[in-house]
């Protein structure tokens, strides 16, 4: 199933893309030793790693939450028609993401809150869509919750440099600034309470403003961790970073802290890009963690990218 109930919150998985991202495991997670890939092959292949090509697979998906009468979208993927000269995998996509939302019973005007866990290219794309030649908010009635530290970091006017190089080029201009100009953005710092079930918390390291969304409803717990981790190996050993982390030491510390809390409170860990079952429960094991169980979401049986068209220049 693609939907679960956690206390009083309904969580629905909305897929945009699943497939190769053009990187080997060693490029994507450079500190993971070869034997860790070999010894844990059952976790990684084929959901995270294509064993035929040795190329990493990644899911781009949003998490649709219904809580206390509100419709909430956690991360908005890549988006359609975006010019991404230095991120070619994400350039000029044409996906049926909005149709996926419709299948979940949600039209763009139904969304009350959009959460961007951070402002990378593959987390903010559907913030906007094309109206003629203009980028306009996709969700006209929503409040967009953006971490202020990331807004400031990625704002080109501030001149910050990134480990991505130019990988995030155009993202602020076409997917962030238009919703801010429309008056729909709330920039938050530290923590932001959404309702009695949901709390946004700062979780810096991957980016300066990276955040997690903690869910506590009845006896159920979950944490939507964005890019705190990308693959199963990071669930068991939090000291491994992706190559995209701005502050490696900070990312490791934050990952260990959040996974420790998840283990202690039996919280489902829900990353942004995990294929397969999409989420997992963890428990403490020595100095690290172990995967206790996978979420009941249906694994990806085929590449969602089969339905993706890439515009030809």
Buried (B, 14 or more C-beta within 10 A) or exposed (E): EBEBEBBBBBBBBBBBBBBBBEBEBBEBBEBBEEEBBEEBEEBBBEBBBBEEEEBBBBBBBBBBBBBEEBBBBBBBBBBBBBEBEBBEBBBBBEBBBBEBBBEBEBEBEBBBBBBBBBBBBBBBBBBBBBEEEEBBBBBEEBBBBBBBBBBBBBBEEEEEEBEBEEBBBBBBEBBBBBBBEEEBBEBBEEEBEBBEBBBBBBBBBBBBBBBBBBBBBEEBBBBBBBBBBBBBBBBBBBBBBBBBBBBBEBBBBBBBBBBBBBBEEBBBBBBBBBBBBBBBBBBEEEEBBEBBEBBEBEEBEEBBBEBBEEEEE
